[in-house]
Every structure is written in C-alpha cells, then in structure tokens.
Amino acid sequence: MNALKLTLASLVIISGCSTTKAGSEPTQSQQQAQPEVSQQQEKPSKKPMKPAQLQTKSATRHDKGTSKPAPAKMITTMEPIAHYDEDEVSEAGIKNQHAYLNFITKDKSCDSNSQCIAIPVGSRACGGPSSYLLFSSKTADQSKVYELAKKLTDSEAQYNAKHGMISICEHLRQPSTQCVENTCVKLDGTNKSPTRDYR
C-alpha cells in the first residue's frame, strides 16, 4: 500500500514539474502560433449579413424509414379521431353565424334613408324568418350580408327539420327603417309585408 502511495506522489511531483517548466518557458512552436492568433483577432469580419428569409418549402424528414416500430406492449389503443363534417349543421354553428352577421353589421351609421335596410334572417320551425336584421349599406357590404343571411336561414331550416324543432307560429313582418341622426333605426308600428329578398 505504501508503495502505491509513493508511486502516486512521485507521479504528481514529476507531472507538476513538467507543467511548470513548460508553462514558464514557451517553445518555438508556441511562439510562432501566438502571433497568428493575434493577427486573426485583429481582422474584423467585413462580410455583410443577409437578412433572414422565411422558409418557403415544408421541412423534409431525413430519418424516414430508419425508425423501428414500438414494442407491442408499449402500444396503447387510442380513441378514434372525431371527424368534422362541414356540411353538418349544429346549434353552435348557427350561433356563430348569428354572431358574425351581427358583428359585420354593428355599425349602423347612415347619410340617407335608402342606406338603411332590414332583411329577414333565420327560419322558424313553423315558417317565416326568426328575426329581421337591420344594417346600413354605407358601412356593410350588402351582397356579403345577403349571402350570409341566406346561408344562416338555410342552416336554421335544416337544423329545425333534422331535430324536429317546434316554435311559435307568429309570422314576423318586415319593419320599416329610417336614418335618424345619422343612425339606422327600425320604426315601431309600421311594418311592411314580409319579403325574402336575397337579391
């Protein structure tokens, strides 16, 4: 055991002496290498950097076909992924359509009575529109509003038929509109005959 300690101690002393000698006196190869390092540090990089560009192609996988399948005991059965049917009509979808239609027609500012329009929207189970939407053709795209109103009416009619909905059988009459203080308003008590004009 003492021999092992003595051997280790002598190795430490010898290695310590050699590093101090090498560290105190640089060799010729070290002296030649030092000027090159300082010259490299002095040269600034004058190469202009290009601005970052967005990736236009999708990333490709390079590991395709090299991975191994997972062991059978690690594989768990997953629930099937729910498929979204764009044509299926839901109550939430109808509410979203109503909200969007109200959002694009919320600004009711006007300059004349001709800019104020009330159109039938939705479908009651007994027939007729579920409401009338008032909007200004000055602030909303008239063709887009008509298109969305027709889509919403068709969606509600499909939903009512599919789910056997019932409703009150009161038929709403189209209200008259007027531009009052540069804002479109419905006039109470003056109703026109019902129309479904989707132009």
KOLMIZA-552911 format. One line per 4 residues: number of its first residue (from 1); their letters; for each residue x, y, z of N, C-alpha, C. Coordinates in nm, 4 decimals, padded with zeros to 6 digits. Layout:
# KOLMIZA-552911
NUM) a) X,Y,Z,X,Y,Z,X,Y,Z ~ ...;
//
This chain:
# KOLMIZA-552911
1) mnal) 00.0820,-00.1183,00.0000,00.0000,00.0000,00.0000,00.0868,00.1253,00.0000 ~ 00.1934,00.1210,00.0829,00.2842,00.2354,00.0882,00.3551,00.2557,-00.0449 ~ 00.3817,00.1485,-00.1131,00.4488,00.1586,-00.2424,00.3584,00.2284,-00.3440 ~ 00.2294,00.1993,-00.3360,00.1342,00.2629,-00.4265,00.1262,00.4125,-00.3995;
5) kltl) 00.1226,00.4505,-00.2726,00.1166,00.5921,-00.2367,00.2426,00.6641,-00.2823 ~ 00.3548,00.5991,-00.2643,00.4818,00.6585,-00.3038,00.4878,00.6778,-00.4549 ~ 00.4372,00.5824,-00.5302,00.4368,00.5917,-00.6758,00.3464,00.7062,-00.7220 ~ 00.2301,00.7169,-00.6620,00.1378,00.8247,-00.6981,00.1955,00.9616,-00.6639;
9) aslv) 00.2583,00.9726,-00.5487,00.3168,01.1005,-00.5080,00.4283,01.1412,-00.6030 ~ 00.5093,01.0465,-00.6441,00.6183,01.0795,-00.7354,00.5649,01.1206,-00.8727 ~ 00.4574,01.0573,-00.9179,00.3980,01.0955,-01.0457,00.3418,01.2372,-01.0402 ~ 00.2798,01.2720,-00.9295,00.2244,01.4062,-00.9150,00.3359,01.5094,-00.9162;
13) iisg) 00.4443,01.4807,-00.8487,00.5561,01.5760,-00.8436,00.6198,01.5908,-00.9806 ~ 00.6404,01.4800,-01.0492,00.7030,01.4853,-01.1813,00.6130,01.5593,-01.2800 ~ 00.4837,01.5291,-01.2787,00.3941,01.5964,-01.3725,00.3810,01.7440,-01.3381 ~ 00.3857,01.7787,-01.2110,00.3786,01.9187,-01.1711,00.5009,01.9955,-01.2155;
17) cstt) 00.6178,01.9334,-01.2088,00.7402,01.9998,-01.2516,00.7419,02.0211,-01.4021 ~ 00.6938,01.9239,-01.4742,00.6975,01.9374,-01.6197,00.6004,02.0449,-01.6675 ~ 00.4855,02.0623,-01.6004,00.3926,02.1655,-01.6437,00.4428,02.3030,-01.6082 ~ 00.5112,02.3174,-01.4953,00.5621,02.4500,-01.4609,00.6754,02.4886,-01.5532;
21) kags) 00.7561,02.3908,-01.5925,00.8651,02.4211,-01.6838,00.8099,02.4601,-01.8202 ~ 00.7123,02.3851,-01.8678,00.6538,02.4137,-01.9987,00.5755,02.5435,-01.9936 ~ 00.5114,02.5701,-01.8793,00.4318,02.6910,-01.8685,00.5178,02.8155,-01.8572 ~ 00.6387,02.8044,-01.7977,00.7214,02.9233,-01.7788,00.8009,02.9592,-01.9031;
25) eptq) 00.8424,02.8589,-01.9799,00.9217,02.8854,-02.0991,00.8469,02.8362,-02.2226 ~ 00.7936,02.9266,-02.3025,00.7235,02.8817,-02.4231,00.8219,02.8295,-02.5266 ~ 00.7806,02.7268,-02.5964,00.8647,02.6680,-02.7002,00.8528,02.7503,-02.8276 ~ 00.9344,02.7150,-02.9263,00.9333,02.7896,-03.0519,00.8002,02.7741,-03.1251;
29) sqqq) 00.7429,02.6553,-03.1196,00.6151,02.6344,-03.1891,00.5048,02.7175,-03.1241 ~ 00.5110,02.7335,-02.9900,00.4108,02.8157,-02.9225,00.4307,02.9633,-02.9561 ~ 00.5561,03.0067,-02.9689,00.5833,03.1462,-03.0017,00.5339,03.1794,-03.1424 ~ 00.5479,03.0855,-03.2356,00.5019,03.1103,-03.3718,00.3490,03.1098,-03.3791;
33) aqpe) 00.2862,03.0294,-03.2975,00.1399,03.0193,-03.3012,00.0742,03.1434,-03.2421 ~ 00.1371,03.2064,-03.1436,00.0765,03.3220,-03.0780,00.0579,03.4410,-03.1712 ~ 00.1536,03.4785,-03.2553,00.1307,03.5914,-03.3448,00.0160,03.5656,-03.4430 ~ 00.0016,03.4422,-03.4879,-00.1064,03.4120,-03.5811,-00.2424,03.4330,-03.5155;
37) vsqq) -00.2529,03.3959,-03.3893,-00.3791,03.4114,-03.3176,-00.4118,03.5587,-03.3030 ~ -00.3125,03.6396,-03.2697,-00.3376,03.7823,-03.2522,-00.3722,03.8484,-03.3856 ~ -00.3122,03.7998,-03.4957,-00.3446,03.8557,-03.6262,-00.4877,03.8203,-03.6670 ~ -00.5292,03.6997,-03.6310,-00.6654,03.6596,-03.6649,-00.7669,03.7418,-03.5861;
41) qekp) -00.7353,03.7763,-03.4632,-00.8277,03.8526,-03.3807,-00.8405,03.9964,-03.4296 ~ -00.7367,04.0493,-03.4899,-00.7376,04.1869,-03.5359,-00.8250,04.2063,-03.6602 ~ -00.8421,04.1034,-03.7425,-00.9192,04.1163,-03.8658,-01.0688,04.1120,-03.8332 ~ -01.1394,04.2221,-03.8518,-01.2840,04.2185,-03.8279,-01.3556,04.1525,-03.9462;
45) skkp) -01.4670,04.0929,-03.9192,-01.5455,04.0276,-04.0240,-01.6199,04.1350,-04.1029 ~ -01.5812,04.1529,-04.2293,-01.6413,04.2566,-04.3131,-01.7491,04.1998,-04.4049 ~ -01.7765,04.0713,-04.3930,-01.8755,04.0087,-04.4795,-02.0155,04.0517,-04.4342 ~ -02.0944,04.1156,-04.5223,-02.2280,04.1611,-04.4807,-02.3214,04.0423,-04.4583;
49) mkpa) -02.4047,04.0555,-04.3590,-02.5012,03.9506,-04.3256,-02.6297,03.9737,-04.4053 ~ -02.6842,03.8691,-04.4605,-02.8113,03.8778,-04.5320,-02.9249,03.8701,-04.4306 ~ -03.0357,03.9389,-04.4566,-03.1484,03.9278,-04.3644,-03.2083,03.7875,-04.3689 ~ -03.2674,03.7480,-04.2593,-03.3276,03.6153,-04.2506,-03.4432,03.6034,-04.3494;
53) qlqt) -03.4567,03.4873,-04.4082,-03.5643,03.4638,-04.5037,-03.6567,03.3571,-04.4475 ~ -03.7844,03.3714,-04.4777,-03.8813,03.2725,-04.4334,-03.8652,03.1453,-04.5149 ~ -03.8890,03.0341,-04.4502,-03.8809,02.9061,-04.5183,-04.0030,02.8906,-04.6070 ~ -03.9806,02.8669,-04.7351,-04.0929,02.8581,-04.8282,-04.1356,02.7146,-04.8547;
57) ksat) -04.0488,02.6194,-04.8323,-04.0831,02.4797,-04.8550,-04.1034,02.4118,-04.7202 ~ -04.1854,02.3103,-04.7192,-04.2054,02.2376,-04.5948,-04.0805,02.1556,-04.5656 ~ -04.0542,02.1384,-04.4379,-03.9361,02.0646,-04.3968,-03.9512,01.9177,-04.4357 ~ -03.8408,01.8569,-04.4800,-03.8450,01.7161,-04.5166,-03.7751,01.6357,-04.4090;
61) rhdk) -03.8269,01.5190,-04.3846,-03.7666,01.4317,-04.2844,-03.6584,01.3482,-04.3510 ~ -03.5426,01.3418,-04.2865,-03.4323,01.2645,-04.3408,-03.4213,01.1279,-04.2743 ~ -03.4976,01.1069,-04.1670,-03.4904,00.9804,-04.0956,-03.6007,00.8840,-04.1373 ~ -03.6666,00.9142,-04.2460,-03.7806,00.8341,-04.2896,-03.7349,00.6926,-04.3223;
65) gtsk) -03.8032,00.5968,-04.2638,-03.7731,00.4577,-04.2929,-03.6659,00.3974,-04.2059 ~ -03.6012,00.4757,-04.1197,-03.4948,00.4200,-04.0373,-03.5398,00.3908,-03.8953 ~ -03.6571,00.4371,-03.8560,-03.7008,00.4135,-03.7188,-03.7650,00.2764,-03.7072 ~ -03.7556,00.2210,-03.5873,-03.8124,00.0893,-03.5624,-03.9496,00.1054,-03.4992;
69) papa) -04.0401,00.0128,-03.5234,-04.1715,00.0224,-03.4599,-04.1599,-00.0009,-03.3095 ~ -04.2531,00.0566,-03.2354,-04.2540,00.0411,-03.0906,-04.2918,-00.1022,-03.0554 ~ -04.2402,-00.1518,-02.9427,-04.2791,-00.2865,-02.8992,-04.4294,-00.2934,-02.8745 ~ -04.4863,-00.4106,-02.8947,-04.6313,-00.4278,-02.8834,-04.6830,-00.3912,-02.7454;
73) kmit) -04.6059,-00.4170,-02.6403,-04.6543,-00.3877,-02.5052,-04.6615,-00.2371,-02.4781 ~ -04.5910,-00.1542,-02.5576,-04.5935,-00.0090,-02.5382,-04.7050,00.0584,-02.6174 ~ -04.7639,-00.0118,-02.7110,-04.8679,00.0472,-02.7946,-05.0006,00.0411,-02.7207 ~ -05.0670,00.1561,-02.7115,-05.1985,00.1611,-02.6478,-05.3017,00.1945,-02.7538;
77) tmep) -05.4217,00.1495,-02.7312,-05.5274,00.1811,-02.8273,-05.5791,00.3205,-02.7990 ~ -05.5963,00.3980,-02.9023,-05.6425,00.5358,-02.8901,-05.7866,00.5439,-02.9362 ~ -05.8556,00.6467,-02.8864,-05.9912,00.6709,-02.9328,-05.9840,00.7222,-03.0763 ~ -06.0830,00.6912,-03.1572,-06.0801,00.7411,-03.2951,-06.0905,00.8930,-03.2972;
81) iahy) -06.0252,00.9526,-03.3938,-06.0273,01.0981,-03.4081,-06.1644,01.1401,-03.4584 ~ -06.2194,01.2447,-03.3957,-06.3506,01.2944,-03.4377,-06.3364,01.3614,-03.5734 ~ -06.4251,01.3300,-03.6630,-06.4230,01.3903,-03.7961,-06.5198,01.5068,-03.7999 ~ -06.4740,01.6174,-03.8521,-06.5562,01.7378,-03.8609,-06.6261,01.7392,-03.9949;
85) dede) -06.7575,01.7433,-03.9911,-06.8364,01.7483,-04.1137,-06.8792,01.8925,-04.1358 ~ -06.8239,01.9548,-04.2381,-06.8508,02.0961,-04.2641,-06.9963,02.1205,-04.3022 ~ -07.0603,02.0207,-04.3623,-07.1988,02.0367,-04.4062,-07.2990,02.0157,-04.2930 ~ -07.2562,01.9513,-04.1845,-07.3488,01.9255,-04.0750,-07.3784,02.0554,-04.0010;
89) vsea) -07.5055,02.0753,-03.9708,-07.5498,02.1976,-03.9050,-07.5640,02.1697,-03.7560 ~ -07.5059,02.2575,-03.6730,-07.5172,02.2427,-03.5282,-07.5681,02.3726,-03.4678 ~ -07.6141,02.3620,-03.3447,-07.6645,02.4806,-03.2760,-07.5519,02.5822,-03.2556 ~ -07.4327,02.5322,-03.2212,-07.3178,02.6217,-03.2022,-07.2808,02.6911,-03.3329;
93) gikn) -07.2877,02.6186,-03.4439,-07.2578,02.6786,-03.5737,-07.3562,02.7888,-03.6094 ~ -07.4835,02.7662,-03.5775,-07.5859,02.8677,-03.6051,-07.5622,02.9912,-03.5188 ~ -07.5264,02.9697,-03.3920,-07.4976,03.0836,-03.3030,-07.3776,03.1627,-03.3540 ~ -07.2764,03.0915,-03.4027,-07.1584,03.1595,-03.4576,-07.1944,03.2408,-03.5816;
97) qhay) -07.2807,03.1869,-03.6657,-07.3233,03.2603,-03.7852,-07.4003,03.3862,-03.7465 ~ -07.4885,03.3743,-03.6456,-07.5620,03.4918,-03.5965,-07.4647,03.5971,-03.5439 ~ -07.3673,03.5520,-03.4627,-07.2711,03.6453,-03.4030,-07.1897,03.7157,-03.5107 ~ -07.1465,03.6418,-03.6132,-07.0668,03.7023,-03.7196,-07.1492,03.8021,-03.8000;
101) lnfi) -07.2727,03.7667,-03.8280,-07.3610,03.8566,-03.9025,-07.3856,03.9850,-03.8235 ~ -07.4066,03.9728,-03.6936,-07.4249,04.0917,-03.6091,-07.2971,04.1747,-03.6015 ~ -07.1823,04.1072,-03.6027,-07.0548,04.1782,-03.5949,-07.0295,04.2637,-03.7193 ~ -07.0542,04.2073,-03.8380,-07.0240,04.2844,-03.9599,-07.1279,04.3926,-03.9874;
105) tkdk) -07.2412,04.3884,-03.9167,-07.3453,04.4900,-03.9384,-07.3661,04.5792,-03.8166 ~ -07.2721,04.5782,-03.7219,-07.2940,04.6539,-03.5977,-07.2876,04.8054,-03.6180 ~ -07.2102,04.8523,-03.7142,-07.2029,04.9966,-03.7406,-07.3226,05.0352,-03.8272 ~ -07.4145,05.1075,-03.7698,-07.5389,05.1420,-03.8391,-07.5432,05.2886,-03.8816;
109) scds) -07.4272,05.3505,-03.9004,-07.4249,05.4913,-03.9415,-07.4741,05.5044,-04.0858 ~ -07.5410,05.6166,-04.1134,-07.6006,05.6368,-04.2460,-07.6058,05.7852,-04.2796 ~ -07.6296,05.8136,-04.4075,-07.6466,05.9506,-04.4556,-07.7881,05.9738,-04.5077 ~ -07.8553,05.8652,-04.5508,-07.9911,05.8786,-04.6052,-08.0735,05.7551,-04.5695;
113) nsqc) -08.2044,05.7655,-04.5850,-08.2952,05.6544,-04.5543,-08.2711,05.5341,-04.6450 ~ -08.2264,05.5585,-04.7659,-08.2064,05.4486,-04.8609,-08.0922,05.3555,-04.8191 ~ -08.0044,05.4000,-04.7313,-07.8935,05.3165,-04.6851,-07.9353,05.2206,-04.5736 ~ -08.0518,05.2401,-04.5134,-08.0985,05.1552,-04.4034,-08.1832,05.0409,-04.4588;
117) iaip) -08.1432,04.9187,-04.4277,-08.2089,04.8005,-04.4833,-08.2382,04.7014,-04.3705 ~ -08.3552,04.6409,-04.3737,-08.3911,04.5329,-04.2811,-08.4193,04.4087,-04.3645 ~ -08.3465,04.3003,-04.3350,-08.3651,04.1766,-04.4122,-08.4039,04.0629,-04.3182 ~ -08.4804,03.9653,-04.3684,-08.5173,03.8502,-04.2854,-08.3971,03.7583,-04.2648;
121) vgsr) -08.3840,03.7093,-04.1418,-08.2716,03.6224,-04.1068,-08.3249,03.5039,-04.0271 ~ -08.2749,03.3866,-04.0556,-08.3130,03.2681,-03.9796,-08.4429,03.2077,-04.0282 ~ -08.4810,03.0986,-03.9625,-08.6020,03.0278,-04.0027,-08.6679,02.9678,-03.8794 ~ -08.7952,02.9986,-03.8599,-08.8713,02.9361,-03.7521,-08.9227,02.8016,-03.8012;
125) acgg) -08.9466,02.7120,-03.7074,-08.9941,02.5785,-03.7446,-09.1311,02.5843,-03.8110 ~ -09.2147,02.6792,-03.7698,-09.3482,02.6944,-03.8292,-09.3426,02.7670,-03.9631 ~ -09.2309,02.8258,-03.9947,-09.2163,02.9001,-04.1191,-09.1916,03.0466,-04.0924 ~ -09.1357,03.1122,-04.1878,-09.1052,03.2539,-04.1740,-08.9711,03.2773,-04.1065;
129) pssy) -08.9225,03.4010,-04.1123,-08.7918,03.4325,-04.0531,-08.7995,03.4356,-03.9002 ~ -08.6859,03.4086,-03.8357,-08.6820,03.4155,-03.6895,-08.6598,03.5587,-03.6421 ~ -08.6039,03.6432,-03.7277,-08.5848,03.7848,-03.6924,-08.5552,03.8645,-03.8187 ~ -08.5457,03.9951,-03.8016,-08.5050,04.0842,-03.9102,-08.3780,04.1557,-03.8671;
133) llfs) -08.2837,04.1613,-03.9567,-08.1557,04.2252,-03.9287,-08.1537,04.3635,-03.9916 ~ -08.1233,04.4614,-03.9103,-08.1114,04.5993,-03.9575,-07.9639,04.6290,-03.9801 ~ -07.9309,04.6828,-04.0966,-07.7923,04.7222,-04.1233,-07.7901,04.8401,-04.2183 ~ -07.6730,04.9008,-04.2278,-07.6534,05.0152,-04.3161,-07.5675,04.9728,-04.4342;
137) skta) -07.6148,05.0015,-04.5539,-07.5360,04.9668,-04.6728,-07.4143,05.0578,-04.6871 ~ -07.4089,05.1635,-04.6078,-07.2925,05.2534,-04.6099,-07.1721,05.1861,-04.5444 ~ -07.1963,05.1089,-04.4392,-07.0856,05.0514,-04.3622,-07.0666,04.9019,-04.3827 ~ -07.1657,04.8317,-04.4345,-07.1542,04.6869,-04.4547,-07.1711,04.6535,-04.6025;
141) dqsk) -07.0989,04.5524,-04.6465,-07.1085,04.5057,-04.7847,-07.2430,04.4345,-04.8027 ~ -07.3307,04.4955,-04.8800,-07.4679,04.4476,-04.8936,-07.4739,04.3053,-04.9488 ~ -07.3950,04.2739,-05.0492,-07.4000,04.1396,-05.1086,-07.3514,04.0339,-05.0093 ~ -07.2503,04.0684,-04.9301,-07.1993,03.9736,-04.8306,-07.3024,03.9498,-04.7207;
145) vyel) -07.3699,04.0561,-04.6768,-07.4726,04.0424,-04.5731,-07.5865,03.9551,-04.6245 ~ -07.6311,03.9768,-04.7489,-07.7381,03.8951,-04.8069,-07.6951,03.7483,-04.8168 ~ -07.5717,03.7256,-04.8583,-07.5210,03.5889,-04.8720,-07.5181,03.5178,-04.7364 ~ -07.4661,03.5867,-04.6338,-07.4591,03.5263,-04.5005,-07.5980,03.5041,-04.4414;
149) akkl) -07.6899,03.5975,-04.4658,-07.8267,03.5822,-04.4155,-07.8943,03.4615,-04.4803 ~ -07.8724,03.4414,-04.6090,-07.9312,03.3262,-04.6782,-07.8719,03.1965,-04.6249 ~ -07.7410,03.1944,-04.6039,-07.6753,03.0750,-04.5514,-07.7275,03.0428,-04.4112 ~ -07.7434,03.1450,-04.3289,-07.7939,03.1261,-04.1933,-07.9382,03.0752,-04.1954;
153) tdse) -08.0198,03.1307,-04.2822,-08.1595,03.0876,-04.2941,-08.1669,02.9412,-04.3369 ~ -08.0865,02.9026,-04.4338,-08.0834,02.7631,-04.4790,-08.0353,02.6703,-04.3675 ~ -07.9327,02.7130,-04.2936,-07.8797,02.6318,-04.1836,-07.9856,02.6100,-04.0761 ~ -08.0562,02.7167,-04.0386,-08.1602,02.7044,-03.9361,-08.2737,02.6155,-03.9836;
157) aqyn) -08.3130,02.6264,-04.1101,-08.4203,02.5425,-04.1642,-08.3792,02.3950,-04.1609 ~ -08.2536,02.3654,-04.1976,-08.2030,02.2279,-04.1932,-08.2007,02.1754,-04.0504 ~ -08.1534,02.2576,-03.9582,-08.1450,02.2174,-03.8176,-08.2848,02.1892,-03.7619 ~ -08.3809,02.2769,-03.7916,-08.5180,02.2583,-03.7433,-08.5783,02.1288,-03.7973;
161) akhg) -08.5569,02.1013,-03.9255,-08.6122,01.9807,-03.9872,-08.5460,01.8546,-03.9318 ~ -08.4153,01.8589,-03.9145,-08.3408,01.7416,-03.8686,-08.3759,01.7046,-03.7248 ~ -08.3935,01.8044,-03.6399,-08.4157,01.7793,-03.4976,-08.5629,01.7879,-03.4571 ~ -08.6519,01.8062,-03.5528,-08.7946,01.8115,-03.5229,-08.8315,01.9257,-03.4296;
165) misi) -08.7733,02.0413,-03.4522,-08.7964,02.1569,-03.3652,-08.9385,02.2096,-03.3829 ~ -08.9894,02.2715,-03.2769,-09.1188,02.3391,-03.2824,-09.0982,02.4830,-03.2381 ~ -09.1851,02.5710,-03.2823,-09.1715,02.7121,-03.2451,-09.3084,02.7775,-03.2468 ~ -09.3108,02.9029,-03.2053,-09.4358,02.9776,-03.2152,-09.4634,03.0026,-03.3630;
169) cehl) -09.5879,03.0088,-03.3968,-09.6235,03.0242,-03.5384,-09.6610,03.1676,-03.5725 ~ -09.6047,03.2608,-03.5009,-09.6279,03.4026,-03.5303,-09.5353,03.4422,-03.6447 ~ -09.5919,03.4951,-03.7481,-09.5108,03.5383,-03.8616,-09.4730,03.6848,-03.8424 ~ -09.3433,03.7084,-03.8420,-09.2942,03.8458,-03.8255,-09.3123,03.9229,-03.9556;
173) rqps) -09.3378,04.0478,-03.9413,-09.3491,04.1348,-04.0589,-09.2240,04.2208,-04.0665 ~ -09.1834,04.2503,-04.1874,-09.0618,04.3289,-04.2079,-09.0831,04.4711,-04.1567 ~ -08.9939,04.5179,-04.0682,-09.0093,04.6534,-04.0150,-08.9633,04.7588,-04.1153 ~ -09.0163,04.8786,-04.0991,-08.9696,04.9923,-04.1795,-08.8435,05.0464,-04.1150;
177) tqcv) -08.7594,05.1070,-04.1959,-08.6334,05.1620,-04.1454,-08.6231,05.3086,-04.1816 ~ -08.5413,05.3775,-04.1051,-08.5199,05.5197,-04.1320,-08.3835,05.5595,-04.0768 ~ -08.3243,05.6608,-04.1391,-08.1977,05.7160,-04.0916,-08.2303,05.8330,-03.9990 ~ -08.2092,05.8148,-03.8695,-08.2387,05.9175,-03.7701,-08.1077,05.9555,-03.7018;
181) entc) -08.0721,06.0830,-03.7118,-07.9474,06.1349,-03.6538,-07.8275,06.0513,-03.6982 ~ -07.8217,06.0262,-03.8280,-07.7125,05.9514,-03.8922,-07.6964,05.8089,-03.8394 ~ -07.8074,05.7488,-03.7937,-07.8065,05.6101,-03.7480,-07.9320,05.5398,-03.7992 ~ -07.9159,05.4187,-03.8517,-08.0309,05.3411,-03.8988,-08.1093,05.2875,-03.7794;
185) vkld) -08.2423,05.3050,-03.7840,-08.3295,05.2553,-03.6773,-08.4514,05.1880,-03.7395 ~ -08.5111,05.0935,-03.6623,-08.6378,05.0319,-03.7025,-08.7498,05.1213,-03.6513 ~ -08.8505,05.1396,-03.7328,-08.9662,05.2187,-03.6910,-09.0728,05.1245,-03.6366 ~ -09.1127,05.1461,-03.5120,-09.2143,05.0609,-03.4494,-09.3525,05.0938,-03.5029;
189) gtnk) -09.4354,04.9919,-03.5169,-09.5740,05.0114,-03.5574,-09.5958,05.0271,-03.7060 ~ -09.4909,05.0363,-03.7846,-09.5075,05.0491,-03.9303,-09.4368,04.9321,-03.9962 ~ -09.5087,04.8277,-04.0210,-09.4493,04.7079,-04.0801,-09.4885,04.6935,-04.2256 ~ -09.3929,04.6496,-04.3041,-09.4188,04.6198,-04.4447,-09.4669,04.4756,-04.4544;
193) sptr) -09.5088,04.4359,-04.5714,-09.5436,04.2954,-04.5914,-09.4145,04.2135,-04.5922 ~ -09.4194,04.0880,-04.5450,-09.2964,04.0088,-04.5367,-09.2398,03.9771,-04.6744 ~ -09.1101,03.9862,-04.6853,-09.0418,03.9531,-04.8106,-08.9171,03.8734,-04.7803 ~ -08.8738,03.7987,-04.8785,-08.7449,03.7291,-04.8685,-08.6647,03.7682,-04.9905;
197) dyr) -08.6120,03.8859,-04.9860,-08.5368,03.9382,-05.0996,-08.3885,03.9194,-05.0728 ~ -08.3261,03.8205,-05.1368,-08.1827,03.7969,-05.1190,-08.1028,03.8405,-05.2399 ~ -08.1637,03.9076,-05.3294,-08.1010,03.9643,-05.4494,-08.0008,03.8727,-05.5077;
//
